[in-house]
Structures are given as C-alpha cells and as structure tokens.
Amino acid sequence: MGKALVAYFSRAGQNYVSGSIVDLPRGNTEVLAEAIASALGADAFRIEPAEAYPADYYACTDVAKRELAAGARPALVVPAPSLDGYDTVILCYPNWWGTCPMAVRTFLDACDLAGRTIAPLCTNEGSGMGSSERDLGAAYPEATLAAGLAIAGHDAAASTERAVAWARAIVK
C-alpha cells in the first residue's frame, strides 16, 4: 500500500445541517478525515487558517465568499508539511460556495504535488462536489486527481465506513 497523508479543513461550531443552523462540537469533515486516517494508519494534517473564521455561520459564509472572489490564500497556523514519502493526499473539505475553501488552496499551493494523487472528499448539504474536482484538476495539473467522494454533512458520522472504503480503493 502507498503512503497517504490525510489533509483536512473542517469547521466546528455553527454549521448548516439539513436546513438549519446547528452547533457542531466537531466539524463533519473532521469526523470523516479522522476515521480515514485511523483506518489507513495514515498521518493527518489539519488545515487551519491563522485568522479564525467568524463563529456566526452567516458571517463565515460572507468571509468565504469574499475570499473566493479575491482568489485569497489565507495564511495557515501550521505551514503545509513536506509531501516527501507520500504518494497520495486524501484531501477532505466542506463545499464552500461550490468549491473547496481557500485555506485548502493555500495548503495545496505550498505542496510539491508532482507525481502524487489528490483524492478529494467533500462534505456538503446537497451541492455535492460542486466544481471542486474541476477546479483542483485545473489548478494542480502536475498531480493525478482521483475520483472524489461527496458525503452529506448530516450523514458524516454514519458514512465513515463508506469514506474508508473509498480511501482504501485509492491508496493501494
């Protein structure tokens, strides 16, 4: 089996879940990323912006929309690690405005992706992968993009086995 890094961006606190704003103790994406890392015995890296997003869900989405429009690359608390020794990056993120959050792009921009596989897992509440697969493929052509997996955030805890099976099929 190749060596994988599970890199994830997740947001606890106020989130949109099944039509309502709810307070999550752990982000849905984190639940899946940690399950995958544990099952694969893979290293995990939390993508965390240096400036926290607003706690209020709607204020957070406003910031995310501005970042996307500006093509922003928010600084991270911990810089991206070297990918030396990793064949695959299992990249887990929520769908923000139809694609991955800009902090995820900050992470990827800092990585040497040549010859590596990016396997995107996207949590969402009905928008699936959005354009994130197309966006990632266009932005990082030096990497091979595996077929992504979209999981509804409200089903994250019940979907860990599905996420692990998907990851295992990619990391051979």
C-alpha positions as YAML, in Angstrom:
chain: A
units: angstrom
residues:
- id: 1
  name: MET
  ca: [0.00, 0.00, 0.00]
- id: 2
  name: GLY
  ca: [1.25, 3.52, -0.83]
- id: 3
  name: LYS
  ca: [1.69, 6.09, 1.89]
- id: 4
  name: ALA
  ca: [-1.08, 8.65, 2.29]
- id: 5
  name: LEU
  ca: [-1.47, 11.95, 4.08]
- id: 6
  name: VAL
  ca: [-4.99, 12.87, 5.13]
- id: 7
  name: ALA
  ca: [-5.16, 16.67, 4.90]
- id: 8
  name: TYR
  ca: [-8.39, 18.25, 6.02]
- id: 9
  name: PHE
  ca: [-10.14, 21.53, 6.61]
- id: 10
  name: SER
  ca: [-13.15, 21.40, 8.89]
- id: 11
  name: ARG
  ca: [-15.20, 23.86, 10.88]
- id: 12
  name: ALA
  ca: [-16.84, 23.12, 14.21]
- id: 13
  name: GLY
  ca: [-19.43, 25.45, 15.70]
- id: 14
  name: GLN
  ca: [-22.29, 26.89, 13.70]
- id: 15
  name: ASN
  ca: [-22.90, 24.89, 10.52]
- id: 16
  name: TYR
  ca: [-25.74, 24.45, 8.08]
- id: 17
  name: VAL
  ca: [-27.18, 20.97, 8.59]
- id: 18
  name: SER
  ca: [-30.37, 19.67, 6.99]
- id: 19
  name: GLY
  ca: [-31.87, 23.12, 6.54]
- id: 20
  name: SER
  ca: [-30.98, 24.53, 9.96]
- id: 21
  name: ILE
  ca: [-28.04, 26.16, 11.67]
- id: 22
  name: VAL
  ca: [-26.71, 23.83, 14.36]
- id: 23
  name: ASP
  ca: [-23.72, 23.98, 16.70]
- id: 24
  name: LEU
  ca: [-21.36, 21.08, 16.00]
- id: 25
  name: PRO
  ca: [-18.74, 20.10, 18.59]
- id: 26
  name: ARG
  ca: [-16.62, 18.69, 15.72]
- id: 27
  name: GLY
  ca: [-16.86, 19.55, 12.07]
- id: 28
  name: ASN
  ca: [-18.37, 16.93, 9.77]
- id: 29
  name: THR
  ca: [-15.27, 16.85, 7.60]
- id: 30
  name: GLU
  ca: [-13.05, 16.24, 10.63]
- id: 31
  name: VAL
  ca: [-15.15, 13.21, 11.60]
- id: 32
  name: LEU
  ca: [-14.54, 11.62, 8.20]
- id: 33
  name: ALA
  ca: [-10.89, 12.64, 7.92]
- id: 34
  name: GLU
  ca: [-10.03, 11.18, 11.31]
- id: 35
  name: ALA
  ca: [-11.84, 7.93, 10.51]
- id: 36
  name: ILE
  ca: [-9.89, 7.58, 7.25]
- id: 37
  name: ALA
  ca: [-6.54, 8.39, 8.86]
- id: 38
  name: SER
  ca: [-7.17, 5.91, 11.67]
- id: 39
  name: ALA
  ca: [-8.29, 3.11, 9.35]
- id: 40
  name: LEU
  ca: [-5.36, 3.60, 6.95]
- id: 41
  name: GLY
  ca: [-2.79, 4.22, 9.64]
- id: 42
  name: ALA
  ca: [-2.10, 7.45, 7.76]
- id: 43
  name: ASP
  ca: [-0.72, 10.72, 9.00]
- id: 44
  name: ALA
  ca: [-3.23, 13.56, 9.32]
- id: 45
  name: PHE
  ca: [-2.74, 17.29, 8.82]
- id: 46
  name: ARG
  ca: [-5.35, 19.81, 9.90]
- id: 47
  name: ILE
  ca: [-5.53, 22.80, 7.55]
- id: 48
  name: GLU
  ca: [-6.25, 25.68, 9.90]
- id: 49
  name: PRO
  ca: [-6.27, 29.34, 8.89]
- id: 50
  name: ALA
  ca: [-4.19, 31.70, 11.05]
- id: 51
  name: GLU
  ca: [-7.17, 34.03, 11.29]
- id: 52
  name: ALA
  ca: [-10.19, 32.09, 12.51]
- id: 53
  name: TYR
  ca: [-13.39, 32.41, 10.56]
- id: 54
  name: PRO
  ca: [-16.26, 34.17, 12.35]
- id: 55
  name: ALA
  ca: [-18.21, 31.97, 14.77]
- id: 56
  name: ASP
  ca: [-21.51, 33.10, 13.23]
- id: 57
  name: TYR
  ca: [-22.37, 30.85, 10.27]
- id: 58
  name: TYR
  ca: [-23.63, 33.63, 8.01]
- id: 59
  name: ALA
  ca: [-20.67, 35.91, 8.78]
- id: 60
  name: CYS
  ca: [-18.37, 32.97, 7.99]
- id: 61
  name: THR
  ca: [-20.03, 32.38, 4.62]
- id: 62
  name: ASP
  ca: [-19.64, 36.08, 3.80]
- id: 63
  name: VAL
  ca: [-15.89, 35.90, 4.50]
- id: 64
  name: ALA
  ca: [-15.61, 32.67, 2.48]
- id: 65
  name: LYS
  ca: [-17.41, 34.29, -0.46]
- id: 66
  name: ARG
  ca: [-15.07, 37.29, -0.41]
- id: 67
  name: GLU
  ca: [-12.02, 35.01, -0.23]
- id: 68
  name: LEU
  ca: [-13.23, 33.01, -3.22]
- id: 69
  name: ALA
  ca: [-13.95, 36.14, -5.28]
- id: 70
  name: ALA
  ca: [-10.50, 37.53, -4.46]
- id: 71
  name: GLY
  ca: [-8.68, 34.22, -5.02]
- id: 72
  name: ALA
  ca: [-7.33, 34.69, -1.49]
- id: 73
  name: ARG
  ca: [-4.80, 32.39, 0.10]
- id: 74
  name: PRO
  ca: [-5.27, 32.80, 3.86]
- id: 75
  name: ALA
  ca: [-2.20, 32.11, 5.97]
- id: 76
  name: LEU
  ca: [-2.20, 28.86, 7.92]
- id: 77
  name: VAL
  ca: [-1.43, 28.29, 11.61]
- id: 78
  name: VAL
  ca: [0.97, 25.50, 10.63]
- id: 79
  name: PRO
  ca: [2.57, 25.53, 7.17]
- id: 80
  name: ALA
  ca: [1.95, 22.59, 4.89]
- id: 81
  name: PRO
  ca: [4.30, 19.69, 5.61]
- id: 82
  name: SER
  ca: [6.64, 18.24, 3.03]
- id: 83
  name: LEU
  ca: [4.98, 15.56, 0.95]
- id: 84
  name: ASP
  ca: [8.22, 13.60, 0.61]
- id: 85
  name: GLY
  ca: [7.34, 9.97, 1.17]
- id: 86
  name: TYR
  ca: [3.62, 10.40, 0.43]
- id: 87
  name: ASP
  ca: [2.08, 9.02, -2.74]
- id: 88
  name: THR
  ca: [-1.45, 10.24, -2.07]
- id: 89
  name: VAL
  ca: [-3.12, 13.19, -0.40]
- id: 90
  name: ILE
  ca: [-6.61, 12.36, 0.81]
- id: 91
  name: LEU
  ca: [-7.96, 15.93, 0.75]
- id: 92
  name: CYS
  ca: [-11.06, 16.47, 2.88]
- id: 93
  name: TYR
  ca: [-13.01, 19.74, 2.91]
- id: 94
  name: PRO
  ca: [-16.53, 21.17, 3.03]
- id: 95
  name: ASN
  ca: [-18.14, 22.62, -0.09]
- id: 96
  name: TRP
  ca: [-17.95, 26.40, 0.32]
- id: 97
  name: TRP
  ca: [-19.56, 28.38, -2.47]
- id: 98
  name: GLY
  ca: [-19.35, 25.45, -4.86]
- id: 99
  name: THR
  ca: [-15.69, 24.57, -4.34]
- id: 100
  name: CYS
  ca: [-13.07, 23.96, -1.68]
- id: 101
  name: PRO
  ca: [-12.30, 26.67, 0.89]
- id: 102
  name: MET
  ca: [-9.42, 28.98, 0.04]
- id: 103
  name: ALA
  ca: [-7.38, 27.73, 3.02]
- id: 104
  name: VAL
  ca: [-7.27, 24.37, 1.24]
- id: 105
  name: ARG
  ca: [-5.79, 26.12, -1.79]
- id: 106
  name: THR
  ca: [-3.17, 27.74, 0.48]
- id: 107
  name: PHE
  ca: [-2.18, 24.24, 1.61]
- id: 108
  name: LEU
  ca: [-2.03, 22.82, -1.91]
- id: 109
  name: ASP
  ca: [-0.11, 25.80, -3.31]
- id: 110
  name: ALA
  ca: [2.64, 25.11, -0.76]
- id: 111
  name: CYS
  ca: [2.96, 21.43, -1.68]
- id: 112
  name: ASP
  ca: [5.02, 19.67, -4.32]
- id: 113
  name: LEU
  ca: [2.24, 17.69, -5.95]
- id: 114
  name: ALA
  ca: [4.20, 16.35, -8.93]
- id: 115
  name: GLY
  ca: [3.61, 12.62, -9.33]
- id: 116
  name: ARG
  ca: [1.17, 12.46, -6.42]
- id: 117
  name: THR
  ca: [-2.52, 11.64, -6.34]
- id: 118
  name: ILE
  ca: [-5.05, 14.03, -4.83]
- id: 119
  name: ALA
  ca: [-8.20, 12.24, -3.68]
- id: 120
  name: PRO
  ca: [-10.89, 14.81, -2.77]
- id: 121
  name: LEU
  ca: [-13.60, 14.11, -0.22]
- id: 122
  name: CYS
  ca: [-16.17, 16.90, 0.03]
- id: 123
  name: THR
  ca: [-18.83, 17.28, 2.69]
- id: 124
  name: ASN
  ca: [-21.90, 19.25, 1.70]
- id: 125
  name: GLU
  ca: [-25.58, 19.72, 2.37]
- id: 126
  name: GLY
  ca: [-26.88, 19.00, -1.12]
- id: 127
  name: SER
  ca: [-24.37, 20.57, -3.50]
- id: 128
  name: GLY
  ca: [-22.13, 17.53, -3.88]
- id: 129
  name: MET
  ca: [-18.60, 18.16, -5.08]
- id: 130
  name: GLY
  ca: [-19.65, 21.39, -6.77]
- id: 131
  name: SER
  ca: [-16.89, 22.43, -9.16]
- id: 132
  name: SER
  ca: [-14.12, 21.46, -6.75]
- id: 133
  name: GLU
  ca: [-12.86, 18.48, -8.76]
- id: 134
  name: ARG
  ca: [-12.65, 20.55, -11.94]
- id: 135
  name: ASP
  ca: [-11.07, 23.46, -10.01]
- id: 136
  name: LEU
  ca: [-8.46, 21.22, -8.38]
- id: 137
  name: GLY
  ca: [-7.61, 19.49, -11.66]
- id: 138
  name: ALA
  ca: [-7.14, 22.82, -13.44]
- id: 139
  name: ALA
  ca: [-5.09, 24.39, -10.64]
- id: 140
  name: TYR
  ca: [-2.82, 21.39, -9.96]
- id: 141
  name: PRO
  ca: [-2.23, 19.60, -13.29]
- id: 142
  name: GLU
  ca: [1.04, 18.11, -12.03]
- id: 143
  name: ALA
  ca: [-0.99, 15.83, -9.74]
- id: 144
  name: THR
  ca: [-3.28, 12.97, -10.65]
- id: 145
  name: LEU
  ca: [-6.81, 13.67, -9.46]
- id: 146
  name: ALA
  ca: [-8.70, 10.60, -8.22]
- id: 147
  name: ALA
  ca: [-12.47, 10.44, -8.45]
- id: 148
  name: GLY
  ca: [-13.84, 12.32, -5.47]
- id: 149
  name: LEU
  ca: [-16.40, 11.36, -2.90]
- id: 150
  name: ALA
  ca: [-19.20, 13.66, -1.80]
- id: 151
  name: ILE
  ca: [-20.85, 12.97, 1.55]
- id: 152
  name: ALA
  ca: [-23.72, 14.91, 3.05]
- id: 153
  name: GLY
  ca: [-22.52, 16.54, 6.24]
- id: 154
  name: HIS
  ca: [-25.56, 15.42, 8.18]
- id: 155
  name: ASP
  ca: [-24.61, 11.82, 7.27]
- id: 156
  name: ALA
  ca: [-20.91, 12.14, 8.10]
- id: 157
  name: ALA
  ca: [-20.92, 10.08, 11.31]
- id: 158
  name: ALA
  ca: [-22.94, 7.32, 9.61]
- id: 159
  name: SER
  ca: [-20.73, 7.40, 6.49]
- id: 160
  name: THR
  ca: [-17.30, 6.68, 7.94]
- id: 161
  name: GLU
  ca: [-17.22, 3.10, 6.58]
- id: 162
  name: ARG
  ca: [-18.12, 4.37, 3.10]
- id: 163
  name: ALA
  ca: [-15.38, 7.02, 3.29]
- id: 164
  name: VAL
  ca: [-12.81, 4.48, 4.49]
- id: 165
  name: ALA
  ca: [-13.72, 2.03, 1.69]
- id: 166
  name: TRP
  ca: [-13.33, 4.82, -0.88]
- id: 167
  name: ALA
  ca: [-9.93, 5.82, 0.54]
- id: 168
  name: ARG
  ca: [-8.71, 2.21, 0.67]
- id: 169
  name: ALA
  ca: [-9.60, 1.76, -3.02]
- id: 170
  name: ILE
  ca: [-7.40, 4.76, -3.88]
- id: 171
  name: VAL
  ca: [-4.45, 4.07, -1.57]
- id: 172
  name: LYS
  ca: [-3.22, 0.73, -2.83]
...
